[in-house]
Amino acid sequence: MHIRLFAAATAALALVVTGCGGGTSAEGGATCPNGRIRFGVEPYEDPAKLTPAYQVLAKAVERELDCPVELKIVEDYSAEVLAMRNGQLEMAQFGPLGYVFAHQQADAVAVASFADAKGALTTYTAGIWVPAGSPIQTITDLRGKSLALSSVGSTSGDALPRYALREAGLADADVKIDYAGGHPEALLALTNGKVEAAEINSQQLATSTGEGVFDASKFRRIWTSAPIPNDPITVHGKLDPAFRDAVAAALLKLTPEDVAKVGEFLDVTPPGPLAAVTEDTYKPLFDLATALGLTEKDV
């Protein structure tokens, strides 16, 4: 199946919105464009779970910038890129591959990401899992088998597993690919016996194991990706540079407590303060997009 990262996402934003705070003396200034900051977050986990965690982070940004922050959990990966491109988001957290296209198509500028307690930028990995007793031993053995992937446009739940198939000499058509609708859904497709293999990234593995949803002893990982730099938080590049600098400074001032709830979903426990990142941090993902042949024709 051909990736359509920007496949027509008719609803640019899911209506999971929380308005944080009222008017402030900073409204309308360089650090508070149009009287508020709209902060988009990709739906890499159930929005009902993500929302309270990101409300804590949004409140912290609001505190540092003295500007109301509206949190928006977007409908899907492509919707977030489109929302920033259409001027509906001033700030957004993208998946690493989503950031590549947000940078190219929506002028997203990466400013911060998640660090461990020692201040080192954190990473995660993509993985493909099968039942412990499955005859599938390698990616090559997936020929003719069913494989649950997350969502179109996901770094660890789509692009990297499909690239691994290509590296193993398999075309997408050689495998029965089923887009489950998200990382949790892909994992459940495997545990419920709906598919013969599924992508489970290290973040979802940690979350689901901690919640008692996944027993790793009953399954086996047949492939793991190279480390992927964690999600960047970005600012719309067409806005006043003073705003970008203010947001970057505010994010880097946040305490570990401000980001701890989000960190739990990203397998960053315990977290440190956020770390500065740039476009160069995500160069391997730009290279991946090139390797998969993603162009503007995919818009």
N, C-alpha and C positions, 0 to 999 in steps of 0.2 A: 504494500500500500504506500502510495506516495505521500510524504509529509505535506500538509497544507497548514503551516504554522499560522498563516493569516487567513485561514478559511473563513468565509463570511461569518463573522460573529455578530449576529444581528443585535444582541443585547450587549452593549459595550461594557456595562457594569451590572453585576448582580446587586439587588437592593439590600445588601447587608451593610448598612451605613450607621455609624455612630457619630453624632455631632459632639465634639468635646469643647465645652466652654462657650462663653458668650463673647461680647465685644471686648477688645483690649485697646490700650493706647497705641499698640503697634499696627493696628489694622490699616491696610492700604499702603504701608511702607514697603521698602525693598524686601524685608524679611516676612511680609505677610501679604502676598499678592491677592488682590480682590477680597481681602478681609478674611481669608482662610486658606488652609493647605489641604488639598485632597490627596490622600495617601492610599495608593492601590497595593493590594497584596494578591499574589497568585493563589489559586485554590488547590494547594498541594496536599491538603488534609481537609476533613469535613469542616466547612465554614463555621458551623456551630461550635466547634472546638477552637478554631483559629481566632474567632472574633474576640473572646475575652482576653486571650494572650496578647493580641496586637493592640487592644484597647490600652493596656498598660504601657506599651511602647509609644503609642500615639500620644497619650497623656504626658509622657516624659518629654517628647519633642515639643509639645504645646507649652510645657513649663519652661523649656530652655529658650524658645523663640517668642514667647508671649503672643501666640497666634493660635486661633482655633484650628484643630486638626480633625478632618473628617476621614474616618477609616472606611475604605471600600474594598470588600473581598470580591474580586471580579469573578465573572462567570467561568472563564477558561483562559488558557495561556494567550491565545490570539487576541481575546477581548482586551487584555491588559495593554498589549502593544498598541492596539487601535485607540484605546482610550487616551494614552499619552500622546500618540500622534495627533489626535483630534483636539488636544488642549484640554482634556477632561481630568488630567492628573498632573499635579505639580511634582509629585514624589511617588516612587513606586519600588517595591521589592520584586525583582524578577528571578526566575530560575536562570542558571548560567547560560543556557542556550537561548532562552527567551530574551536575555539581555543583549545577545549578539544582534538580534533583529530589532530590538527596541533602540539600540544604539544606531543601527543603520537607517531605520525607518522613522524613528521618533526622537532622535537626538538625545536619547537617555545617556546621562553621564554617571558612571559608577563612582560613588564616594565612600561607601563604608560596607563592611560585611562583619561576620560573626567570628569572634576570636575565643580561644580557650582561656583558662585562668592565668596562663603565663603570657597572654597577649599575642599568641601565634594564630594566624588565620587558619580557620578550620576547613576541613574537607569532608567529603562523603564519597561513597562508591555506589555504582549501579551493580545489580546482581541478577542472575537468573537461577531460580530454584525449582526443584522437582521433588516429588515424594521420596522418602528415604529408600523405598524398595523399587523405585523406577529403574527400568533398563537404560534410561537415558544417562549417559556418562559425560558427554561433551556436547558442545553446540552443534556439531555436525549431526549428532543423533536426533536433532529436532526436526529433521526433514520429515514432512508429512504429519508432524505432531501439532497439537494446539498450544499456543503460547499467549498468555494474557499480558498485555502491555497496559500502561497507565492511560495517558491521554496524548493525543496528537500534539507534538510540540514540546513534550516533557524531555528534559535532558537525560535523566536516568531511566525514565519510564517509556521512552520511545526511541530517541535518536541513538543513544549509545548501544542499547540492545540490538537495534537493526544494523548498526555499523558492525557489531560483532558478528552478526549473521553473514554480512557481506565478506568480512575478513575470513570467515570459515568456508567461503565458497557457496553460500546459500543466497538465493534471491528471496525477496519478501514472499513471493508466490509459492516458494517451496515449503513454507510454514503456514499453518492456519492461525493467523494473527487475529486476536480479539482485543479490541480496545475496551477495557473494562470501565473507564470513566474516571479513574483516579488510582493513586497508589494503594489506598486501603482496599478498594474494590478488586484490584488485581490480586492482592494477597488473598482475599476471601474467595476469589474464583479458584485459587489453587487449594486452599484448605477445605473448600466445600466439594472438591472433586469435579469442578466444571471444566477444568483444563488440565493438560498434562505437564505444563510448566508455566511459570509466571515470573515477571520482573518483581523483585523486592529490593529496594535500595536500603542502604545501611541506616538511614534515618527512619524509614518505615519499620525496619526490622527492630530497631531499638524501642520505638513507640509501642508497636504491637506486642513485643515480648514483655515490656513493662506492664502493659494492660492485661496480660494473660490471654491475648487473642491468638498468639502464635507460639507454638512449641517447636523450636528449631531442631530438636532431637528427632522429630518425625519427618523432617525434610532435609534436603541436601542441596548445597549450592554448587552449580556446575560451571559458573563463570562469574568473574568479578572484574569490574573496570579499573582503570587507573584512577587515582584520587581526583576528585572534581572540586575546585574551589567553591566554597559555600556561596549562597545567594547574595548578590549585591543589592544594596539599597541605592537607588538612583534619583537624580533630579533632572527635570526637563531642561535640556541644554539651551533652549531658546529663551529662557527666563533670564532676568537680570543676574549677571555674574555674582553680584552681592548676595543674592538669595541663595545661589548654589553654595557659596562659601559659608554663609550663615548656617545652612542646613548641615553641611559637612561638619562644621565646628560643633553644632549642637549634638549630632549623632555621636561624635567622638567623646563628648562630655558625659554621655549617659553612663550610669552605674551598672554593674553586673545585675543588680536587683531590677533595674528597668528592663533588661532584656532576657531575664531568666526564664520567664514563661514561654517566650518565643523560642529560646534556646532549647527547651525540652523537645520541641517538635523537630529541631534541626540536629538532634543528637549532640548538642553543645552543653554539657553539664559536667562541672559547673562552668558557666561562661565568665569571660572577662569583659572589659569594655569593648565596644566595637573597634575594628581596625580599619585603617584607611586602605582603599583599593583604587585601582585605575583600570583603564581599558586593557593594559598589558597583562594584568592579573588573569584575564579570561582569554588570552590568546589561544590556548588549546581548543576552546570552544569555537572561536572564529575558524580555526583550522578544521574542526569537525564539520562545520556547516559547509565549508568548501569541499571536503571529502565526500559528503553526501549529495553534493550538487545542488544545494538549495540556492535559488536565485529569486529575483523579483517576480518570476513567473509563478512562484508559489504563493504570491499574495492573493 
